[in-house]
Amino acid sequence: MSCDPERVFGLAQQAAGVIAARHRGDLAGADALLAGFPDDAARVHGFVLLAELALALVRAQTGQSMNDLVQELSLHMAAAALHPPGGSAAA
């Protein structure tokens, strides 16, 4: 996959659309957006850039280091895996 910045930002916007659709309960729309990525590499590039930009936004608001934010995020992910929304335990 090419590292054309304009293309990667477009992929990140598509990834953000997936998140927005899921958040509003539009699972079919989220699935359609996911299927719209040309390949797995493009999907990864889009979601990685989206994650980096989201963490940078939080960092700018909180003043935390990126390492601290990633560590905090990891703790939240572990807690979510143990106590997923909806009350079902992770297998």
PDB file of N, CA, C and O in Angstrom:
ATOM      1  N   MET A   1       0.832  -1.184   0.000  1.00  0.00           N
ATOM      2  CA  MET A   1       0.000   0.000   0.000  1.00  0.00           C
ATOM      3  C   MET A   1       0.872   1.242   0.000  1.00  0.00           C
ATOM      4  O   MET A   1       1.878   1.310   0.707  1.00  0.00           O
ATOM      5  N   SER A   2       0.487   2.198  -0.780  1.00  0.00           N
ATOM      6  CA  SER A   2       1.194   3.469  -0.855  1.00  0.00           C
ATOM      7  C   SER A   2       1.020   4.255   0.433  1.00  0.00           C
ATOM      8  O   SER A   2      -0.014   4.152   1.092  1.00  0.00           O
ATOM      9  N   CYS A   3       2.025   5.036   0.792  1.00  0.00           N
ATOM     10  CA  CYS A   3       1.949   5.859   2.007  1.00  0.00           C
ATOM     11  C   CYS A   3       1.555   7.287   1.669  1.00  0.00           C
ATOM     12  O   CYS A   3       1.962   8.218   2.364  1.00  0.00           O
ATOM     13  N   ASP A   4       0.774   7.476   0.618  1.00  0.00           N
ATOM     14  CA  ASP A   4       0.289   8.784   0.220  1.00  0.00           C
ATOM     15  C   ASP A   4      -0.530   9.378   1.371  1.00  0.00           C
ATOM     16  O   ASP A   4      -1.565   8.824   1.739  1.00  0.00           O
ATOM     17  N   PRO A   5      -0.076  10.502   1.943  1.00  0.00           N
ATOM     18  CA  PRO A   5      -0.755  11.071   3.113  1.00  0.00           C
ATOM     19  C   PRO A   5      -2.237  11.351   2.876  1.00  0.00           C
ATOM     20  O   PRO A   5      -3.054  11.113   3.766  1.00  0.00           O
ATOM     21  N   GLU A   6      -2.594  11.845   1.708  1.00  0.00           N
ATOM     22  CA  GLU A   6      -3.999  12.143   1.422  1.00  0.00           C
ATOM     23  C   GLU A   6      -4.840  10.864   1.460  1.00  0.00           C
ATOM     24  O   GLU A   6      -5.957  10.867   1.977  1.00  0.00           O
ATOM     25  N   ARG A   7      -4.304   9.781   0.914  1.00  0.00           N
ATOM     26  CA  ARG A   7      -5.025   8.501   0.919  1.00  0.00           C
ATOM     27  C   ARG A   7      -5.167   7.970   2.343  1.00  0.00           C
ATOM     28  O   ARG A   7      -6.233   7.487   2.724  1.00  0.00           O
ATOM     29  N   VAL A   8      -4.084   8.060   3.133  1.00  0.00           N
ATOM     30  CA  VAL A   8      -4.130   7.547   4.499  1.00  0.00           C
ATOM     31  C   VAL A   8      -5.116   8.358   5.340  1.00  0.00           C
ATOM     32  O   VAL A   8      -5.830   7.789   6.165  1.00  0.00           O
ATOM     33  N   PHE A   9      -5.166   9.669   5.145  1.00  0.00           N
ATOM     34  CA  PHE A   9      -6.143  10.474   5.881  1.00  0.00           C
ATOM     35  C   PHE A   9      -7.570  10.115   5.466  1.00  0.00           C
ATOM     36  O   PHE A   9      -8.474  10.107   6.302  1.00  0.00           O
ATOM     37  N   GLY A  10      -7.776   9.821   4.193  1.00  0.00           N
ATOM     38  CA  GLY A  10      -9.089   9.359   3.747  1.00  0.00           C
ATOM     39  C   GLY A  10      -9.474   8.048   4.410  1.00  0.00           C
ATOM     40  O   GLY A  10     -10.628   7.847   4.787  1.00  0.00           O
ATOM     41  N   LEU A  11      -8.496   7.152   4.550  1.00  0.00           N
ATOM     42  CA  LEU A  11      -8.746   5.875   5.223  1.00  0.00           C
ATOM     43  C   LEU A  11      -9.077   6.099   6.706  1.00  0.00           C
ATOM     44  O   LEU A  11      -9.933   5.414   7.266  1.00  0.00           O
ATOM     45  N   ALA A  12      -8.393   7.059   7.332  1.00  0.00           N
ATOM     46  CA  ALA A  12      -8.677   7.370   8.736  1.00  0.00           C
ATOM     47  C   ALA A  12     -10.083   7.956   8.875  1.00  0.00           C
ATOM     48  O   ALA A  12     -10.776   7.673   9.853  1.00  0.00           O
ATOM     49  N   GLN A  13     -10.505   8.763   7.912  1.00  0.00           N
ATOM     50  CA  GLN A  13     -11.866   9.299   7.943  1.00  0.00           C
ATOM     51  C   GLN A  13     -12.884   8.171   7.806  1.00  0.00           C
ATOM     52  O   GLN A  13     -13.927   8.190   8.460  1.00  0.00           O
ATOM     53  N   GLN A  14     -12.586   7.194   6.960  1.00  0.00           N
ATOM     54  CA  GLN A  14     -13.465   6.046   6.801  1.00  0.00           C
ATOM     55  C   GLN A  14     -13.528   5.249   8.106  1.00  0.00           C
ATOM     56  O   GLN A  14     -14.597   4.790   8.509  1.00  0.00           O
ATOM     57  N   ALA A  15     -12.380   5.088   8.760  1.00  0.00           N
ATOM     58  CA  ALA A  15     -12.340   4.392  10.052  1.00  0.00           C
ATOM     59  C   ALA A  15     -13.171   5.160  11.084  1.00  0.00           C
ATOM     60  O   ALA A  15     -13.892   4.550  11.874  1.00  0.00           O
ATOM     61  N   ALA A  16     -13.077   6.477  11.083  1.00  0.00           N
ATOM     62  CA  ALA A  16     -13.879   7.288  12.005  1.00  0.00           C
ATOM     63  C   ALA A  16     -15.367   7.102  11.709  1.00  0.00           C
ATOM     64  O   ALA A  16     -16.189   7.093  12.626  1.00  0.00           O
ATOM     65  N   GLY A  17     -15.707   6.956  10.445  1.00  0.00           N
ATOM     66  CA  GLY A  17     -17.092   6.699  10.070  1.00  0.00           C
ATOM     67  C   GLY A  17     -17.594   5.378  10.628  1.00  0.00           C
ATOM     68  O   GLY A  17     -18.748   5.268  11.042  1.00  0.00           O
ATOM     69  N   VAL A  18     -16.717   4.370  10.638  1.00  0.00           N
ATOM     70  CA  VAL A  18     -17.078   3.071  11.219  1.00  0.00           C
ATOM     71  C   VAL A  18     -17.420   3.250  12.695  1.00  0.00           C
ATOM     72  O   VAL A  18     -18.442   2.754  13.169  1.00  0.00           O
ATOM     73  N   ILE A  19     -16.561   3.959  13.412  1.00  0.00           N
ATOM     74  CA  ILE A  19     -16.773   4.186  14.846  1.00  0.00           C
ATOM     75  C   ILE A  19     -18.062   4.968  15.071  1.00  0.00           C
ATOM     76  O   ILE A  19     -18.850   4.623  15.952  1.00  0.00           O
ATOM     77  N   ALA A  20     -18.282   6.016  14.283  1.00  0.00           N
ATOM     78  CA  ALA A  20     -19.490   6.838  14.436  1.00  0.00           C
ATOM     79  C   ALA A  20     -20.745   6.009  14.173  1.00  0.00           C
ATOM     80  O   ALA A  20     -21.727   6.114  14.907  1.00  0.00           O
ATOM     81  N   ALA A  21     -20.712   5.194  13.134  1.00  0.00           N
ATOM     82  CA  ALA A  21     -21.874   4.357  12.812  1.00  0.00           C
ATOM     83  C   ALA A  21     -22.162   3.381  13.941  1.00  0.00           C
ATOM     84  O   ALA A  21     -23.316   3.211  14.335  1.00  0.00           O
ATOM     85  N   ARG A  22     -21.130   2.745  14.461  1.00  0.00           N
ATOM     86  CA  ARG A  22     -21.320   1.800  15.575  1.00  0.00           C
ATOM     87  C   ARG A  22     -21.888   2.527  16.795  1.00  0.00           C
ATOM     88  O   ARG A  22     -22.763   2.003  17.485  1.00  0.00           O
ATOM     89  N   HIS A  23     -21.389   3.729  17.052  1.00  0.00           N
ATOM     90  CA  HIS A  23     -21.827   4.488  18.228  1.00  0.00           C
ATOM     91  C   HIS A  23     -23.308   4.845  18.148  1.00  0.00           C
ATOM     92  O   HIS A  23     -24.003   4.864  19.163  1.00  0.00           O
ATOM     93  N   ARG A  24     -23.786   5.125  16.942  1.00  0.00           N
ATOM     94  CA  ARG A  24     -25.209   5.468  16.802  1.00  0.00           C
ATOM     95  C   ARG A  24     -26.083   4.242  16.574  1.00  0.00           C
ATOM     96  O   ARG A  24     -27.284   4.365  16.338  1.00  0.00           O
ATOM     97  N   GLY A  25     -25.469   3.043  16.647  1.00  0.00           N
ATOM     98  CA  GLY A  25     -26.227   1.802  16.527  1.00  0.00           C
ATOM     99  C   GLY A  25     -26.459   1.335  15.108  1.00  0.00           C
ATOM    100  O   GLY A  25     -27.236   0.406  14.888  1.00  0.00           O
ATOM    101  N   ASP A  26     -25.811   1.949  14.143  1.00  0.00           N
ATOM    102  CA  ASP A  26     -25.958   1.576  12.734  1.00  0.00           C
ATOM    103  C   ASP A  26     -24.923   0.511  12.379  1.00  0.00           C
ATOM    104  O   ASP A  26     -23.931   0.798  11.709  1.00  0.00           O
ATOM    105  N   LEU A  27     -25.161  -0.712  12.830  1.00  0.00           N
ATOM    106  CA  LEU A  27     -24.195  -1.789  12.614  1.00  0.00           C
ATOM    107  C   LEU A  27     -24.080  -2.155  11.145  1.00  0.00           C
ATOM    108  O   LEU A  27     -22.995  -2.510  10.684  1.00  0.00           O
ATOM    109  N   ALA A  28     -25.171  -2.076  10.403  1.00  0.00           N
ATOM    110  CA  ALA A  28     -25.115  -2.363   8.965  1.00  0.00           C
ATOM    111  C   ALA A  28     -24.245  -1.322   8.252  1.00  0.00           C
ATOM    112  O   ALA A  28     -23.452  -1.663   7.375  1.00  0.00           O
ATOM    113  N   GLY A  29     -24.399  -0.061   8.635  1.00  0.00           N
ATOM    114  CA  GLY A  29     -23.573   0.996   8.047  1.00  0.00           C
ATOM    115  C   GLY A  29     -22.105   0.821   8.386  1.00  0.00           C
ATOM    116  O   GLY A  29     -21.234   1.020   7.539  1.00  0.00           O
ATOM    117  N   ALA A  30     -21.834   0.443   9.640  1.00  0.00           N
ATOM    118  CA  ALA A  30     -20.449   0.201  10.059  1.00  0.00           C
ATOM    119  C   ALA A  30     -19.855  -0.955   9.265  1.00  0.00           C
ATOM    120  O   ALA A  30     -18.712  -0.878   8.814  1.00  0.00           O
ATOM    121  N   ASP A  31     -20.630  -2.028   9.094  1.00  0.00           N
ATOM    122  CA  ASP A  31     -20.151  -3.166   8.315  1.00  0.00           C
ATOM    123  C   ASP A  31     -19.891  -2.777   6.862  1.00  0.00           C
ATOM    124  O   ASP A  31     -18.913  -3.220   6.260  1.00  0.00           O
ATOM    125  N   ALA A  32     -20.771  -1.948   6.304  1.00  0.00           N
ATOM    126  CA  ALA A  32     -20.586  -1.498   4.928  1.00  0.00           C
ATOM    127  C   ALA A  32     -19.313  -0.660   4.785  1.00  0.00           C
ATOM    128  O   ALA A  32     -18.569  -0.809   3.816  1.00  0.00           O
ATOM    129  N   LEU A  33     -19.075   0.217   5.756  1.00  0.00           N
ATOM    130  CA  LEU A  33     -17.846   1.022   5.715  1.00  0.00           C
ATOM    131  C   LEU A  33     -16.612   0.146   5.858  1.00  0.00           C
ATOM    132  O   LEU A  33     -15.612   0.358   5.172  1.00  0.00           O
ATOM    133  N   LEU A  34     -16.679  -0.847   6.754  1.00  0.00           N
ATOM    134  CA  LEU A  34     -15.546  -1.769   6.908  1.00  0.00           C
ATOM    135  C   LEU A  34     -15.280  -2.528   5.612  1.00  0.00           C
ATOM    136  O   LEU A  34     -14.130  -2.703   5.210  1.00  0.00           O
ATOM    137  N   ALA A  35     -16.341  -2.970   4.972  1.00  0.00           N
ATOM    138  CA  ALA A  35     -16.195  -3.717   3.718  1.00  0.00           C
ATOM    139  C   ALA A  35     -15.670  -2.826   2.597  1.00  0.00           C
ATOM    140  O   ALA A  35     -15.136  -3.324   1.606  1.00  0.00           O
ATOM    141  N   GLY A  36     -15.820  -1.512   2.749  1.00  0.00           N
ATOM    142  CA  GLY A  36     -15.376  -0.577   1.722  1.00  0.00           C
ATOM    143  C   GLY A  36     -13.873  -0.345   1.680  1.00  0.00           C
ATOM    144  O   GLY A  36     -13.372   0.255   0.730  1.00  0.00           O
ATOM    145  N   PHE A  37     -13.142  -0.810   2.692  1.00  0.00           N
ATOM    146  CA  PHE A  37     -11.686  -0.689   2.644  1.00  0.00           C
ATOM    147  C   PHE A  37     -11.175  -1.614   1.543  1.00  0.00           C
ATOM    148  O   PHE A  37     -11.671  -2.731   1.399  1.00  0.00           O
ATOM    149  N   PRO A  38     -10.193  -1.167   0.766  1.00  0.00           N
ATOM    150  CA  PRO A  38      -9.729  -2.000  -0.345  1.00  0.00           C
ATOM    151  C   PRO A  38      -9.033  -3.289   0.080  1.00  0.00           C
ATOM    152  O   PRO A  38      -9.068  -4.278  -0.653  1.00  0.00           O
ATOM    153  N   ASP A  39      -8.400  -3.293   1.256  1.00  0.00           N
ATOM    154  CA  ASP A  39      -7.717  -4.497   1.737  1.00  0.00           C
ATOM    155  C   ASP A  39      -7.391  -4.328   3.216  1.00  0.00           C
ATOM    156  O   ASP A  39      -7.621  -3.269   3.800  1.00  0.00           O
ATOM    157  N   ASP A  40      -6.852  -5.390   3.813  1.00  0.00           N
ATOM    158  CA  ASP A  40      -6.541  -5.350   5.244  1.00  0.00           C
ATOM    159  C   ASP A  40      -5.492  -4.294   5.575  1.00  0.00           C
ATOM    160  O   ASP A  40      -5.586  -3.631   6.608  1.00  0.00           O
ATOM    161  N   ALA A  41      -4.495  -4.131   4.709  1.00  0.00           N
ATOM    162  CA  ALA A  41      -3.447  -3.137   4.969  1.00  0.00           C
ATOM    163  C   ALA A  41      -4.031  -1.733   5.022  1.00  0.00           C
ATOM    164  O   ALA A  41      -3.648  -0.929   5.872  1.00  0.00           O
ATOM    165  N   ALA A  42      -4.950  -1.438   4.124  1.00  0.00           N
ATOM    166  CA  ALA A  42      -5.588  -0.117   4.123  1.00  0.00           C
ATOM    167  C   ALA A  42      -6.392   0.080   5.403  1.00  0.00           C
ATOM    168  O   ALA A  42      -6.369   1.157   5.999  1.00  0.00           O
ATOM    169  N   ARG A  43      -7.098  -0.958   5.820  1.00  0.00           N
ATOM    170  CA  ARG A  43      -7.889  -0.886   7.061  1.00  0.00           C
ATOM    171  C   ARG A  43      -6.973  -0.593   8.253  1.00  0.00           C
ATOM    172  O   ARG A  43      -7.278   0.255   9.091  1.00  0.00           O
ATOM    173  N   VAL A  44      -5.855  -1.305   8.312  1.00  0.00           N
ATOM    174  CA  VAL A  44      -4.907  -1.106   9.412  1.00  0.00           C
ATOM    175  C   VAL A  44      -4.350   0.309   9.389  1.00  0.00           C
ATOM    176  O   VAL A  44      -4.303   0.970  10.426  1.00  0.00           O
ATOM    177  N   HIS A  45      -3.931   0.779   8.228  1.00  0.00           N
ATOM    178  CA  HIS A  45      -3.381   2.138   8.127  1.00  0.00           C
ATOM    179  C   HIS A  45      -4.410   3.171   8.591  1.00  0.00           C
ATOM    180  O   HIS A  45      -4.069   4.109   9.311  1.00  0.00           O
ATOM    181  N   GLY A  46      -5.662   2.999   8.182  1.00  0.00           N
ATOM    182  CA  GLY A  46      -6.702   3.948   8.570  1.00  0.00           C
ATOM    183  C   GLY A  46      -6.948   3.964  10.065  1.00  0.00           C
ATOM    184  O   GLY A  46      -7.030   5.030  10.675  1.00  0.00           O
ATOM    185  N   PHE A  47      -7.066   2.784  10.656  1.00  0.00           N
ATOM    186  CA  PHE A  47      -7.344   2.724  12.096  1.00  0.00           C
ATOM    187  C   PHE A  47      -6.133   3.126  12.939  1.00  0.00           C
ATOM    188  O   PHE A  47      -6.298   3.694  14.018  1.00  0.00           O
ATOM    189  N   VAL A  48      -4.926   2.841  12.465  1.00  0.00           N
ATOM    190  CA  VAL A  48      -3.728   3.276  13.201  1.00  0.00           C
ATOM    191  C   VAL A  48      -3.653   4.801  13.222  1.00  0.00           C
ATOM    192  O   VAL A  48      -3.416   5.399  14.271  1.00  0.00           O
ATOM    193  N   LEU A  49      -3.852   5.425  12.072  1.00  0.00           N
ATOM    194  CA  LEU A  49      -3.803   6.888  12.052  1.00  0.00           C
ATOM    195  C   LEU A  49      -4.924   7.477  12.902  1.00  0.00           C
ATOM    196  O   LEU A  49      -4.704   8.451  13.622  1.00  0.00           O
ATOM    197  N   LEU A  50      -6.117   6.902  12.831  1.00  0.00           N
ATOM    198  CA  LEU A  50      -7.213   7.381  13.658  1.00  0.00           C
ATOM    199  C   LEU A  50      -6.865   7.283  15.144  1.00  0.00           C
ATOM    200  O   LEU A  50      -7.107   8.223  15.900  1.00  0.00           O
ATOM    201  N   ALA A  51      -6.298   6.152  15.564  1.00  0.00           N
ATOM    202  CA  ALA A  51      -5.912   5.981  16.963  1.00  0.00           C
ATOM    203  C   ALA A  51      -4.841   6.989  17.367  1.00  0.00           C
ATOM    204  O   ALA A  51      -4.916   7.571  18.449  1.00  0.00           O
ATOM    205  N   GLU A  52      -3.853   7.198  16.512  1.00  0.00           N
ATOM    206  CA  GLU A  52      -2.792   8.164  16.828  1.00  0.00           C
ATOM    207  C   GLU A  52      -3.353   9.576  16.965  1.00  0.00           C
ATOM    208  O   GLU A  52      -2.980  10.315  17.877  1.00  0.00           O
ATOM    209  N   LEU A  53      -4.253   9.946  16.053  1.00  0.00           N
ATOM    210  CA  LEU A  53      -4.838  11.288  16.120  1.00  0.00           C
ATOM    211  C   LEU A  53      -5.727  11.445  17.352  1.00  0.00           C
ATOM    212  O   LEU A  53      -5.717  12.498  17.989  1.00  0.00           O
ATOM    213  N   ALA A  54      -6.491  10.418  17.692  1.00  0.00           N
ATOM    214  CA  ALA A  54      -7.348  10.486  18.877  1.00  0.00           C
ATOM    215  C   ALA A  54      -6.508  10.606  20.147  1.00  0.00           C
ATOM    216  O   ALA A  54      -6.826  11.400  21.033  1.00  0.00           O
ATOM    217  N   LEU A  55      -5.438   9.818  20.233  1.00  0.00           N
ATOM    218  CA  LEU A  55      -4.565   9.907  21.407  1.00  0.00           C
ATOM    219  C   LEU A  55      -3.865  11.260  21.477  1.00  0.00           C
ATOM    220  O   LEU A  55      -3.678  11.807  22.564  1.00  0.00           O
ATOM    221  N   ALA A  56      -3.479  11.799  20.333  1.00  0.00           N
ATOM    222  CA  ALA A  56      -2.845  13.120  20.316  1.00  0.00           C
ATOM    223  C   ALA A  56      -3.822  14.193  20.791  1.00  0.00           C
ATOM    224  O   ALA A  56      -3.427  15.134  21.479  1.00  0.00           O
ATOM    225  N   LEU A  57      -5.089  14.051  20.427  1.00  0.00           N
ATOM    226  CA  LEU A  57      -6.109  14.990  20.867  1.00  0.00           C
ATOM    227  C   LEU A  57      -6.279  14.927  22.389  1.00  0.00           C
ATOM    228  O   LEU A  57      -6.351  15.963  23.050  1.00  0.00           O
ATOM    229  N   VAL A  58      -6.342  13.725  22.936  1.00  0.00           N
ATOM    230  CA  VAL A  58      -6.450  13.562  24.392  1.00  0.00           C
ATOM    231  C   VAL A  58      -5.197  14.117  25.069  1.00  0.00           C
ATOM    232  O   VAL A  58      -5.285  14.801  26.088  1.00  0.00           O
ATOM    233  N   ARG A  59      -4.037  13.818  24.496  1.00  0.00           N
ATOM    234  CA  ARG A  59      -2.776  14.314  25.067  1.00  0.00           C
ATOM    235  C   ARG A  59      -2.749  15.828  25.112  1.00  0.00           C
ATOM    236  O   ARG A  59      -2.293  16.413  26.095  1.00  0.00           O
ATOM    237  N   ALA A  60      -3.233  16.467  24.059  1.00  0.00           N
ATOM    238  CA  ALA A  60      -3.257  17.933  24.020  1.00  0.00           C
ATOM    239  C   ALA A  60      -4.186  18.492  25.098  1.00  0.00           C
ATOM    240  O   ALA A  60      -3.921  19.560  25.648  1.00  0.00           O
ATOM    241  N   GLN A  61      -5.268  17.780  25.401  1.00  0.00           N
ATOM    242  CA  GLN A  61      -6.225  18.241  26.405  1.00  0.00           C
ATOM    243  C   GLN A  61      -5.762  17.972  27.830  1.00  0.00           C
ATOM    244  O   GLN A  61      -6.055  18.750  28.738  1.00  0.00           O
ATOM    245  N   THR A  62      -5.036  16.865  28.030  1.00  0.00           N
ATOM    246  CA  THR A  62      -4.677  16.456  29.391  1.00  0.00           C
ATOM    247  C   THR A  62      -3.239  16.783  29.779  1.00  0.00           C
ATOM    248  O   THR A  62      -2.929  16.916  30.963  1.00  0.00           O
ATOM    249  N   GLY A  63      -2.370  16.911  28.797  1.00  0.00           N
ATOM    250  CA  GLY A  63      -0.957  17.137  29.088  1.00  0.00           C
ATOM    251  C   GLY A  63      -0.198  15.862  29.441  1.00  0.00           C
ATOM    252  O   GLY A  63       0.990  15.919  29.757  1.00  0.00           O
ATOM    253  N   GLN A  64      -0.874  14.706  29.390  1.00  0.00           N
ATOM    254  CA  GLN A  64      -0.217  13.442  29.699  1.00  0.00           C
ATOM    255  C   GLN A  64       0.761  13.071  28.574  1.00  0.00           C
ATOM    256  O   GLN A  64       0.614  13.507  27.433  1.00  0.00           O
ATOM    257  N   SER A  65       1.749  12.264  28.926  1.00  0.00           N
ATOM    258  CA  SER A  65       2.656  11.759  27.898  1.00  0.00           C
ATOM    259  C   SER A  65       1.940  10.674  27.104  1.00  0.00           C
ATOM    260  O   SER A  65       0.976  10.080  27.589  1.00  0.00           O
ATOM    261  N   MET A  66       2.403  10.415  25.898  1.00  0.00           N
ATOM    262  CA  MET A  66       1.806   9.370  25.081  1.00  0.00           C
ATOM    263  C   MET A  66       1.948   8.015  25.772  1.00  0.00           C
ATOM    264  O   MET A  66       1.031   7.195  25.727  1.00  0.00           O
ATOM    265  N   ASN A  67       3.090   7.779  26.408  1.00  0.00           N
ATOM    266  CA  ASN A  67       3.276   6.516  27.129  1.00  0.00           C
ATOM    267  C   ASN A  67       2.241   6.348  28.236  1.00  0.00           C
ATOM    268  O   ASN A  67       1.688   5.261  28.406  1.00  0.00           O
ATOM    269  N   ASP A  68       1.975   7.415  28.992  1.00  0.00           N
ATOM    270  CA  ASP A  68       0.975   7.343  30.059  1.00  0.00           C
ATOM    271  C   ASP A  68      -0.417   7.089  29.485  1.00  0.00           C
ATOM    272  O   ASP A  68      -1.189   6.309  30.043  1.00  0.00           O
ATOM    273  N   LEU A  69      -0.735   7.746  28.374  1.00  0.00           N
ATOM    274  CA  LEU A  69      -2.041   7.545  27.761  1.00  0.00           C
ATOM    275  C   LEU A  69      -2.215   6.112  27.261  1.00  0.00           C
ATOM    276  O   LEU A  69      -3.274   5.511  27.446  1.00  0.00           O
ATOM    277  N   VAL A  70      -1.188   5.575  26.635  1.00  0.00           N
ATOM    278  CA  VAL A  70      -1.272   4.206  26.125  1.00  0.00           C
ATOM    279  C   VAL A  70      -1.399   3.225  27.282  1.00  0.00           C
ATOM    280  O   VAL A  70      -2.144   2.249  27.190  1.00  0.00           O
ATOM    281  N   GLN A  71      -0.682   3.476  28.364  1.00  0.00           N
ATOM    282  CA  GLN A  71      -0.785   2.610  29.533  1.00  0.00           C
ATOM    283  C   GLN A  71      -2.197   2.676  30.120  1.00  0.00           C
ATOM    284  O   GLN A  71      -2.772   1.644  30.465  1.00  0.00           O
ATOM    285  N   GLU A  72      -2.753   3.873  30.235  1.00  0.00           N
ATOM    286  CA  GLU A  72      -4.110   4.028  30.757  1.00  0.00           C
ATOM    287  C   GLU A  72      -5.123   3.350  29.832  1.00  0.00           C
ATOM    288  O   GLU A  72      -6.050   2.691  30.302  1.00  0.00           O
ATOM    289  N   LEU A  73      -4.947   3.508  28.540  1.00  0.00           N
ATOM    290  CA  LEU A  73      -5.827   2.860  27.576  1.00  0.00           C
ATOM    291  C   LEU A  73      -5.754   1.342  27.703  1.00  0.00           C
ATOM    292  O   LEU A  73      -6.776   0.658  27.629  1.00  0.00           O
ATOM    293  N   SER A  74      -4.562   0.825  27.891  1.00  0.00           N
ATOM    294  CA  SER A  74      -4.392  -0.626  28.059  1.00  0.00           C
ATOM    295  C   SER A  74      -5.137  -1.132  29.293  1.00  0.00           C
ATOM    296  O   SER A  74      -5.740  -2.204  29.268  1.00  0.00           O
ATOM    297  N   LEU A  75      -5.090  -0.356  30.362  1.00  0.00           N
ATOM    298  CA  LEU A  75      -5.825  -0.734  31.574  1.00  0.00           C
ATOM    299  C   LEU A  75      -7.335  -0.728  31.332  1.00  0.00           C
ATOM    300  O   LEU A  75      -8.048  -1.611  31.810  1.00  0.00           O
ATOM    301  N   HIS A  76      -7.818   0.265  30.594  1.00  0.00           N
ATOM    302  CA  HIS A  76      -9.247   0.327  30.275  1.00  0.00           C
ATOM    303  C   HIS A  76      -9.650  -0.842  29.381  1.00  0.00           C
ATOM    304  O   HIS A  76     -10.731  -1.407  29.550  1.00  0.00           O
ATOM    305  N   MET A  77      -8.792  -1.208  28.435  1.00  0.00           N
ATOM    306  CA  MET A  77      -9.097  -2.344  27.565  1.00  0.00           C
ATOM    307  C   MET A  77      -9.148  -3.639  28.368  1.00  0.00           C
ATOM    308  O   MET A  77     -10.019  -4.478  28.141  1.00  0.00           O
ATOM    309  N   ALA A  78      -8.222  -3.802  29.303  1.00  0.00           N
ATOM    310  CA  ALA A  78      -8.218  -5.005  30.142  1.00  0.00           C
ATOM    311  C   ALA A  78      -9.479  -5.057  30.995  1.00  0.00           C
ATOM    312  O   ALA A  78     -10.084  -6.119  31.144  1.00  0.00           O
ATOM    313  N   ALA A  79      -9.878  -3.927  31.553  1.00  0.00           N
ATOM    314  CA  ALA A  79     -11.096  -3.884  32.362  1.00  0.00           C
ATOM    315  C   ALA A  79     -12.324  -4.189  31.507  1.00  0.00           C
ATOM    316  O   ALA A  79     -13.236  -4.885  31.955  1.00  0.00           O
ATOM    317  N   ALA A  80     -12.350  -3.674  30.285  1.00  0.00           N
ATOM    318  CA  ALA A  80     -13.486  -3.934  29.394  1.00  0.00           C
ATOM    319  C   ALA A  80     -13.546  -5.395  28.996  1.00  0.00           C
ATOM    320  O   ALA A  80     -14.632  -5.946  28.818  1.00  0.00           O
ATOM    321  N   ALA A  81     -12.384  -6.035  28.855  1.00  0.00           N
ATOM    322  CA  ALA A  81     -12.358  -7.456  28.517  1.00  0.00           C
ATOM    323  C   ALA A  81     -12.890  -8.303  29.667  1.00  0.00           C
ATOM    324  O   ALA A  81     -13.518  -9.338  29.445  1.00  0.00           O
ATOM    325  N   LEU A  82     -12.637  -7.860  30.892  1.00  0.00           N
ATOM    326  CA  LEU A  82     -13.116  -8.585  32.063  1.00  0.00           C
ATOM    327  C   LEU A  82     -14.591  -8.299  32.337  1.00  0.00           C
ATOM    328  O   LEU A  82     -15.309  -9.170  32.827  1.00  0.00           O
ATOM    329  N   HIS A  83     -15.044  -7.095  32.027  1.00  0.00           N
ATOM    330  CA  HIS A  83     -16.421  -6.670  32.303  1.00  0.00           C
ATOM    331  C   HIS A  83     -16.986  -5.968  31.077  1.00  0.00           C
ATOM    332  O   HIS A  83     -17.161  -4.750  31.091  1.00  0.00           O
ATOM    333  N   PRO A  84     -17.274  -6.717  30.016  1.00  0.00           N
ATOM    334  CA  PRO A  84     -17.759  -6.075  28.782  1.00  0.00           C
ATOM    335  C   PRO A  84     -19.128  -5.427  28.982  1.00  0.00           C
ATOM    336  O   PRO A  84     -19.899  -5.841  29.847  1.00  0.00           O
ATOM    337  N   PRO A  85     -19.423  -4.404  28.170  1.00  0.00           N
ATOM    338  CA  PRO A  85     -20.751  -3.790  28.235  1.00  0.00           C
ATOM    339  C   PRO A  85     -21.811  -4.854  27.980  1.00  0.00           C
ATOM    340  O   PRO A  85     -21.619  -5.742  27.150  1.00  0.00           O
ATOM    341  N   GLY A  86     -22.900  -4.763  28.677  1.00  0.00           N
ATOM    342  CA  GLY A  86     -23.975  -5.736  28.510  1.00  0.00           C
ATOM    343  C   GLY A  86     -23.934  -6.854  29.529  1.00  0.00           C
ATOM    344  O   GLY A  86     -24.850  -7.673  29.597  1.00  0.00           O
ATOM    345  N   GLY A  87     -22.863  -6.893  30.330  1.00  0.00           N
ATOM    346  CA  GLY A  87     -22.807  -7.815  31.446  1.00  0.00           C
ATOM    347  C   GLY A  87     -22.283  -9.201  31.158  1.00  0.00           C
ATOM    348  O   GLY A  87     -22.139  -9.989  32.093  1.00  0.00           O
ATOM    349  N   SER A  88     -21.986  -9.550  29.904  1.00  0.00           N
ATOM    350  CA  SER A  88     -21.463 -10.895  29.662  1.00  0.00           C
ATOM    351  C   SER A  88     -19.960 -10.918  29.880  1.00  0.00           C
ATOM    352  O   SER A  88     -19.253 -10.011  29.441  1.00  0.00           O
ATOM    353  N   ALA A  89     -19.479 -11.927  30.543  1.00  0.00           N
ATOM    354  CA  ALA A  89     -18.047 -12.036  30.840  1.00  0.00           C
ATOM    355  C   ALA A  89     -17.294 -12.489  29.611  1.00  0.00           C
ATOM    356  O   ALA A  89     -17.820 -13.240  28.789  1.00  0.00           O
ATOM    357  N   ALA A  90     -16.053 -12.029  29.489  1.00  0.00           N
ATOM    358  CA  ALA A  90     -15.204 -12.458  28.375  1.00  0.00           C
ATOM    359  C   ALA A  90     -14.817 -13.910  28.559  1.00  0.00           C
ATOM    360  O   ALA A  90     -14.604 -14.375  29.679  1.00  0.00           O
ATOM    361  N   ALA A  91     -14.728 -14.619  27.447  1.00  0.00           N
ATOM    362  CA  ALA A  91     -14.385 -16.046  27.528  1.00  0.00           C
ATOM    363  C   ALA A  91     -12.895 -16.240  27.570  1.00  0.00           C
ATOM    364  O   ALA A  91     -12.422 -17.374  27.639  1.00  0.00           O
TER     365      ALA A  91
END
